[in-house]
Amino acid sequence: MLLLADGQLVAILVELADKGHGEQRGNWAIEAIFGLNHDRIPQTFPSATDAAAWISAHVGGQPFMPMGDLIQLP
């Protein structure tokens, strides 16, 4: 899933769907993020919405708008 802010790519989210992820299976992770310090990112999130909300709070604090497989941050 791609997250966009002002038409620019901010992050790429992936669902941990493989059995190899064990207890984390079904959670979401930030595969790539642009413009934020990678050391402060939580390992996983319970949903894509939670991950996008966390990113939104760290990219200007504005809510996001879902757009199909994209999430557009205003």
N, C-alpha and C positions, 0 to 999 in steps of 0.2 A: 504494500500500500504506500502511495506517495503522499507526502504532506507538502502543500504549497503555501507560501505567504507572499501576497502581492505578485502572484504569477511566477515566483521563484521557488525552486525546489529547496525545502528546508530539511526534510528527513525522509528516510525509507524505513517503513515498519514491516516486520515479518512475523507471521504466526508460527509458533513452535509446535508444529503438527506431528512431527515424527515421533515414534515410540521411544527413540533414543534420548529424548529430552526428559524422560521420567516424570517426576512430579511437576515439572515446569510445562509439560505438554498442554497445549491449549492457550498458554499465555502468549503475550506479544513482546517482541524485543525491537529495539532500535538498531537496524542493520547499519545505517549510515546517518550522520547528522552533520549539518553544515552551519558554522557560525557559533557553535556552543562548545564549551570545554567538555571534552569526553569523559573526564574524571568524575564529573558530578552526575552522570546519568545512572539511574537505577538499572539493575540487571534486567528485570522483566516487569511487565504490567499485566494485570488480569484481563484487560481487553484493549482493542485498538483505540477505543474512545478514551480510556484512561491514559494511554500513551500519548495520544494527540492532545489531551488536556494538559498533561505535564509539559509537553513541548510548547504548547500555546502560552502557558504561564511563564515560560522562559524566553519567549520570542514576543515581547511586548505586552503579554498578559491579556490579549484579546481572545474571545471565544473563536472556535473554528466552525466551518460550515461543511458538512459532508457532501461530497459530489461523486457518487458512485464509488469506484475504487480509489478515488482521490479524496483527500480532505483539504479543503481550501481554507487557509487562515486569512481573515480579512486584513 
